[in-house]
Structure formats: structure tokens, C-alpha cells
Amino acid sequence: MKYRLELTCPHCQQPALRWWQKLTLWPVNTRLCQQCHRPVTTSLATLFTLLPLASALFFIKDMQHLPLMIMIWLLAVLVALHVQLTLIPLIKKP
């Protein structure tokens, strides 16, 4: 199964950002599209990327086994990054 990164500008339909730039993009800040130089951001759905992290914290809070805690936390971070890059589209900033 091939995953497509959601990096397309909603204005010009061209690649707007690099993947690492999108990881730092939240609804409260913007970046300019590299092609058309119009502002883009992400929707409030970006907040759903915090769910895997919060879930991991809930499960590891009482654990005593450090390697397992680290593994669960890293898995949650990878899931959050995957959601941010593949499921959350860029939107026009008004």
C-alpha cells in the first residue's frame, strides 16, 4: 500500500512544503507555498495527532519497565507523524 503525503497547496495544486515543514505546521501558524507564495496552514483536525501521544502517556504512566515505555512512546510518535503527514491536508489561510 502506497501512502501519499498531503503536501499539495490548496491554491495552486502544486507541492507547497517539504514534509519536515508540515510537521511544524499547526492551525495557529502559517507557511507560504513554495510555488505560489500564498499562505497555507492545517485545519483543527491536526489536534487529533495528539491522541496517540496522550494515549501512550496514559498507558505508560504506571509502568516500571523502561524499554517497554520507550517503545510505546516511540510507536505513538510515529503514528502521530504518519497521521500529520498523510491524513491532514493543507488548507487556505484566510
Buried (B, 14 or more C-beta within 10 A) or exposed (E): EEEEEBBBBBBBEEEBBEEEEBBEBBBEEBBBBBEEEBEBBBEEBBEBBEEBBEEBEEBBEEEEEEEEBEEBBEEBBEBBBEBBBEEBEBBEBE
